[in-house]
Amino acid sequence: GVSSAGPRWELDIERERQAVYIDFSIERAPARERWTVRIAKNGSSILTTSVVTDRDGEADVSRRIGDTSAPDTFSVRATSELGEVCRASMRI
């Protein structure tokens, strides 16, 4: 997907061996830009962290959680220090 101001994002979520693996990537952002990333499961926050893009403008956030085996909706909101916003969601 594309953020509000140009950087791109990618969200990948997989269920495997009684766990859910969440990978969120920011691409084509300015180098060394700080982003606050919040991941939520069914509306409840499961991770809030801060990352800084590398010199290529990329940053990754990964999280592994236990699987509830029910369909779940995961959402990600990433906000840069300049106010750019990336939003993604996936039901799995």
C-alpha positions as CSV (number, residue, x, y, z in Angstrom):
1,G,0.0,0.0,0.0
2,V,0.9,3.7,-0.1
3,S,1.0,6.0,2.8
4,S,-0.5,9.5,3.0
5,A,2.6,11.1,1.6
6,G,4.5,8.6,-0.6
7,P,6.2,5.9,1.4
8,R,5.0,2.4,0.7
9,W,4.1,-0.4,3.1
10,E,3.6,-4.1,3.1
11,L,1.8,-6.3,5.6
12,D,2.1,-10.0,5.7
13,I,0.3,-12.2,8.3
14,E,0.5,-16.0,8.5
15,R,-0.9,-18.6,10.8
16,E,1.5,-21.5,11.4
17,R,2.0,-24.1,14.2
18,Q,-0.4,-22.5,16.7
19,A,1.1,-19.0,16.2
20,V,0.4,-15.9,14.1
21,Y,3.4,-14.2,12.5
22,I,2.9,-10.5,11.7
23,D,5.5,-8.7,9.5
24,F,5.0,-5.0,8.6
25,S,7.5,-3.2,6.3
26,I,7.9,0.5,5.4
27,E,9.6,1.2,2.1
28,R,10.7,4.3,0.1
29,A,10.5,6.6,3.1
30,P,13.2,9.2,3.9
31,A,16.4,7.7,5.3
32,R,16.8,7.8,9.1
33,E,13.1,8.8,9.7
34,R,11.5,7.7,13.0
35,W,8.2,5.9,12.8
36,T,5.8,4.9,15.6
37,V,4.1,1.6,14.7
38,R,1.0,0.2,16.5
39,I,-0.3,-3.3,15.8
40,A,-3.8,-4.2,17.1
41,K,-5.7,-7.5,17.1
42,N,-9.5,-7.1,17.0
43,G,-9.1,-3.5,18.1
44,S,-6.8,-4.1,21.1
45,S,-3.2,-3.0,20.9
46,I,-0.7,-5.9,21.0
47,L,2.4,-3.8,20.1
48,T,3.5,-0.2,20.0
49,T,7.1,0.4,19.0
50,S,9.4,2.9,17.4
51,V,11.6,2.2,14.4
52,V,14.0,4.2,12.3
53,T,14.3,3.7,8.6
54,D,17.7,2.7,7.3
55,R,19.7,4.6,4.6
56,D,17.5,2.9,1.9
57,G,14.3,4.3,3.6
58,E,13.2,0.8,4.9
59,A,12.2,-0.4,8.3
60,D,10.6,-3.7,9.5
61,V,8.5,-4.7,12.5
62,S,7.8,-8.3,13.3
63,R,5.6,-9.9,16.0
64,R,4.7,-13.5,16.9
65,I,1.6,-14.1,19.0
66,G,-0.3,-17.2,20.1
67,D,-3.1,-18.3,17.7
68,T,-6.6,-18.2,19.0
69,S,-7.7,-20.2,15.9
70,A,-10.7,-17.9,15.4
71,P,-10.8,-15.4,12.5
72,D,-9.0,-12.2,13.7
73,T,-8.6,-8.7,12.3
74,F,-5.2,-7.2,12.6
75,S,-4.6,-3.6,11.9
76,V,-1.4,-1.5,11.7
77,R,-1.0,2.2,12.0
78,A,2.5,3.7,11.4
79,T,3.1,7.4,11.8
80,S,6.3,9.1,10.9
81,E,7.9,12.0,12.8
82,L,6.7,14.2,10.0
83,G,3.1,13.1,10.3
84,E,2.9,10.7,7.4
85,V,0.5,7.8,8.1
86,C,0.5,4.2,6.8
87,R,-2.6,2.2,7.6
88,A,-3.2,-1.5,6.9
89,S,-5.5,-4.2,8.0
90,M,-6.1,-7.9,7.3
91,R,-8.6,-10.5,8.5
92,I,-7.1,-14.0,8.9
